[in-house]
Amino acid sequence: MRAWRVHENGEPREVMRLEDVPEPVAGPGELLVRVRAANVNFPDALLCRGRYQVRPPLPFTPGVELCAEVLAVGEGARGEVGARVLATPVLPAGGFAERTTVSAASALPAPETLDDAEAAALHIGYQTGWFGLHRRARLQAGETLLVHAAAGGVGSAAVQLGKAAGATVIGVVGGAEKARVARELGCDLVVDRHAEDVVAAVKEATGGRGADVVYDPVGGAAFTQSTKCVAFEGRIVVVGFAGGTVPTPPLNHVLVKNYAILGLHWGLYHTHDPAAVRACHDALTKLAAQGAIAPLVSERVPLEAAADAVQRVADGATTGRVVVVPGPTGEAR
């Protein structure tokens, strides 16, 4: 079968190679699956660069989430051949391949209302958003939510989840095209950081009060802006550092302004509270069935284009989700 593999660390476009590799076999507790769609995430680029918190042995196949069809069930695993599931592959055998293996215990049923690419995009980004906004920040209806990188894959999920929760959503983007996408997603106000003062725009929109909750997958300058426009008893949810700079928050400022900084590492819930992951999936499936959320899939690309897709996501040159769809036509259900 074909799979993308990384033999040395570097930029995705330079180090990812499409190769013929042996067929995988489902081990104990695993499912062998045919990949129907694999969503591209920023961590895929970090894996290629050797900068992710998980460092699989070389060579490895990137692709951290997928929608797939079960082909075989390993010893001691629960699963049904032919079922459509969402899962995180067992690294080093990631999802940018024709087939791979996944943990049966962590596999979730794919929502019937979503096609393969949409379902693949519902998993990590939306679970991260749901845990960040509801479990960590306790977002309430009527509050103001500020989302950085609102037109991106992670940000777009937070925008939709914020609107579904009854919040007023302010989206920060970079550029006119991304501003258009953010408006279509439902942002009540869109701020183009290339043309506007983010802090001044947020304060004006909130009557000087600031945002109750800030959702930050960017870090760097975005985090600094957040500290200047977060409300009294506001909450800043730190999701990632796509901007490339990990901020060092001044704790005296946190004390003086009386706000909270909350970390969100979704993967830890698999270890510490797996039941919460399943409950979150059920909630997201219900919201999708109601039409309250709908993953923004901007591109569906064939397996051959995966390396370029990962690079473009890493460079911040995409909107919504780019999904790799293995197969001769690059089409999904």
Protein Blocks (a to p, Z undefined) as FASTA:
>chain_A
ZZdddfbgcdfklmpccdddddddddehiacdddfbdcddfklmmmmnopafbdcddddd
ehjbdcdddfbdcehiacdehiacddddddfbdfbdfbdcddfklpccddfkbcfklmmm
mmmmmmmmmmmmmmmnopaehiacddehklbmklmmmmmmmmmnopacddddedjklmmm
mmmnopabdcdfklpcfklmmmmmnnonopfbdcdfkgmmlmmmmmmmccehiacddfbj
fnopacdddfklmmmnopadddddfklmmmmmmmlmmmmmmmmmmmmmnopaccddfbdc
dfklmmmmmmmmmnopaghjddddedjkopaZZ
